[in-house]
Amino acid sequence: MGEAVIFLGPPGAGKGTQAKRLAAEKGYRQLSTGDILRSHIARDTELGRKVGPILDRGDLVPDDLILELVKEEIAAMPTPRIIFDGFPRTYAQAEALDRLLKELGVELRGVLLVDVPREELIKRLLGRAEAEGRSDDNEATIRNRLAVYEEKTQPLVEYYARTGSLKAIDGLGSMDEVWARIQSALNNGRLH
């Protein structure tokens, strides 16, 4: 049986760093729907030919196509061990992903919500913007991004809380401290 972990968290929470560590240390594979889409377009597959024009127009790829791509990726793995970061993005995608994982015999080990107070996120994102020379990332745009994130993610948080999959992780502290909380949340070290 395969395993999947979903990372949720606002920009600046450090979930990407922790997802990479989980992949490296525990043998999981990060599945990025964006990477999958680009790969299909580059390989000129049937799905790539369907999604290419959609992306060229700047439209969102319909859920059924995204799920078809995800299903194909998971089905190709001998024993799926997957991290989703940035997917699902909507309540409908979350429900559909749950059905897909059950269909493919993949256990959802947990939905990790890396939680960091808003003012700390703003401080981190401003620091990152300065370090990377991104003048477009000022406090107003960062606050707006966080508000949009909260609005879009709240239904997912509520959905996974209802299903019992949500595990809130305190994202403050060192990377190692947050990593220890993640390992504990995923069934006290039951990760292989």
C-alpha positions as CSV (number, residue, x, y, z in Angstrom):
1,M,0.0,0.0,0.0
2,G,1.2,3.5,-0.8
3,E,1.3,6.6,1.4
4,A,0.6,10.2,0.8
5,V,1.2,13.4,2.8
6,I,-0.3,16.8,2.0
7,F,1.4,20.0,3.1
8,L,-0.7,23.1,3.6
9,G,0.6,26.4,4.9
10,P,0.9,30.0,4.0
11,P,3.8,31.5,1.9
12,G,6.8,31.8,4.2
13,A,5.8,29.0,6.6
14,G,8.6,26.8,5.5
15,K,6.5,23.9,4.2
16,G,8.5,23.6,1.0
17,T,11.7,23.2,2.9
18,Q,10.1,20.5,5.2
19,A,8.5,18.7,2.2
20,K,11.9,18.5,0.5
21,R,13.4,17.1,3.8
22,L,10.6,14.5,4.1
23,A,11.3,13.5,0.5
24,A,15.0,13.2,1.0
25,E,15.0,11.5,4.3
26,K,12.0,9.2,4.1
27,G,11.9,8.3,0.4
28,Y,8.8,10.3,-0.6
29,R,8.4,11.9,-4.0
30,Q,7.1,15.4,-4.2
31,L,4.4,15.6,-6.8
32,S,4.0,19.1,-8.3
33,T,1.0,19.4,-10.6
34,G,2.8,22.3,-12.4
35,D,5.8,20.1,-13.1
36,I,3.6,17.3,-14.3
37,L,1.7,19.6,-16.6
38,R,5.0,21.0,-18.0
39,S,6.4,17.5,-18.5
40,H,3.3,16.4,-20.5
41,I,3.5,19.5,-22.7
42,A,7.2,19.0,-23.3
43,R,6.7,15.3,-24.2
44,D,3.7,16.3,-26.4
45,T,1.5,13.6,-24.9
46,E,-2.3,13.6,-25.5
47,L,-2.9,15.2,-22.1
48,G,-0.1,17.7,-22.9
49,R,-1.9,18.7,-26.1
50,K,-5.1,19.2,-24.1
51,V,-3.6,21.4,-21.3
52,G,-1.1,23.4,-23.4
53,P,-3.7,25.7,-25.0
54,I,-5.5,26.1,-21.6
55,L,-2.2,27.3,-20.0
56,D,-1.4,29.4,-23.0
57,R,-4.7,31.3,-22.5
58,G,-3.8,31.8,-18.8
59,D,-6.8,29.7,-17.7
60,L,-6.9,27.2,-14.9
61,V,-6.6,23.6,-15.9
62,P,-10.0,21.8,-15.1
63,D,-10.0,19.6,-12.1
64,D,-10.7,16.4,-14.1
65,L,-7.6,16.9,-16.2
66,I,-5.4,17.7,-13.2
67,L,-6.8,14.5,-11.5
68,E,-6.2,12.5,-14.6
69,L,-2.5,13.6,-14.6
70,V,-2.1,12.9,-10.9
71,K,-3.7,9.5,-11.3
72,E,-1.4,8.6,-14.1
73,E,1.7,9.6,-12.1
74,I,0.6,7.7,-9.0
75,A,-0.4,4.6,-11.0
76,A,3.1,4.5,-12.6
77,M,4.8,4.2,-9.2
78,P,5.4,0.6,-7.9
79,T,4.8,1.7,-4.3
80,P,3.6,5.3,-4.2
81,R,5.1,7.5,-1.4
82,I,3.9,10.9,-2.3
83,I,4.0,14.5,-1.0
84,F,1.5,17.0,-2.3
85,D,2.5,20.6,-1.8
86,G,0.3,23.1,-3.5
87,F,-2.4,20.5,-4.4
88,P,-5.3,20.2,-3.7
89,R,-6.2,23.9,-3.9
90,T,-10.0,23.6,-3.7
91,Y,-12.6,21.7,-1.7
92,A,-13.6,19.8,-4.9
93,Q,-10.0,18.8,-5.6
94,A,-9.6,17.6,-2.0
95,E,-12.7,15.4,-2.3
96,A,-11.7,14.1,-5.7
97,L,-8.1,13.4,-4.4
98,D,-9.4,11.4,-1.5
99,R,-11.5,9.2,-3.8
100,L,-8.5,8.8,-6.2
101,L,-6.1,7.8,-3.3
102,K,-8.6,5.2,-2.1
103,E,-9.1,3.9,-5.6
104,L,-5.3,3.5,-6.0
105,G,-4.8,2.0,-2.5
106,V,-2.8,5.0,-1.2
107,E,-3.2,5.9,2.5
108,L,-3.4,9.5,3.3
109,R,-1.0,9.7,6.3
110,G,-1.8,13.2,7.2
111,V,-2.5,16.7,6.0
112,L,0.2,18.9,7.7
113,L,-0.8,22.5,8.2
114,V,2.4,24.4,9.0
115,D,1.1,27.2,11.1
116,V,3.1,30.5,11.6
117,P,1.6,33.8,13.0
118,R,0.9,36.4,10.4
119,E,3.4,39.0,11.6
120,E,6.2,36.4,11.6
121,L,5.2,35.4,8.0
122,I,5.4,39.0,6.9
123,K,8.9,39.4,8.5
124,R,10.1,36.2,6.8
125,L,8.7,37.1,3.4
126,L,10.1,40.7,3.6
127,G,13.5,39.2,4.5
128,R,13.3,36.7,1.6
129,A,12.2,39.5,-0.8
130,E,15.2,41.6,0.3
131,A,17.6,38.7,0.0
132,E,16.4,37.9,-3.5
133,G,16.1,41.5,-4.6
134,R,12.4,41.3,-5.2
135,S,11.2,44.9,-5.0
136,D,7.6,43.8,-6.0
137,D,7.3,42.0,-2.7
138,N,6.5,44.8,-0.2
139,E,4.4,44.6,2.9
140,A,1.2,45.5,1.2
141,T,1.6,42.8,-1.5
142,I,2.6,40.3,1.1
143,R,-0.4,41.0,3.3
144,N,-2.6,40.7,0.2
145,R,-1.0,37.3,-0.7
146,L,-1.6,36.1,2.8
147,A,-5.3,37.2,2.8
148,V,-5.8,35.4,-0.5
149,Y,-4.1,32.3,0.8
150,E,-6.4,32.3,3.9
151,E,-9.5,32.8,1.9
152,K,-8.7,30.0,-0.5
153,T,-7.2,27.6,2.0
154,Q,-9.8,27.8,4.8
155,P,-12.3,25.4,3.1
156,L,-9.4,22.9,2.7
157,V,-8.5,23.3,6.4
158,E,-12.1,22.8,7.4
159,Y,-12.5,19.8,5.1
160,Y,-9.4,17.9,6.4
161,A,-10.3,18.8,10.0
162,R,-13.7,17.1,9.5
163,T,-12.1,14.0,7.9
164,G,-9.7,13.8,10.8
165,S,-6.6,14.0,8.6
166,L,-5.5,17.6,9.6
167,K,-2.4,17.8,11.8
168,A,-1.5,21.4,12.8
169,I,2.3,21.9,13.1
170,D,3.8,24.8,14.9
171,G,6.1,26.4,12.3
172,L,8.0,28.6,14.7
173,G,11.5,27.5,15.8
174,S,14.5,26.0,14.0
175,M,14.1,23.8,10.9
176,D,15.0,20.8,13.1
177,E,12.4,21.7,15.7
178,V,9.7,21.9,13.1
179,W,11.0,18.7,11.5
180,A,10.7,16.9,14.8
181,R,7.0,18.1,15.1
182,I,6.3,16.8,11.6
183,Q,7.7,13.4,12.4
184,S,5.7,13.2,15.6
185,A,2.5,14.3,13.9
186,L,2.9,11.5,11.3
187,N,2.1,8.8,13.9
188,N,5.1,9.1,16.2
189,G,7.9,8.0,13.8
190,R,5.8,5.5,11.9
191,L,7.4,6.8,8.8
192,H,9.6,4.2,7.2
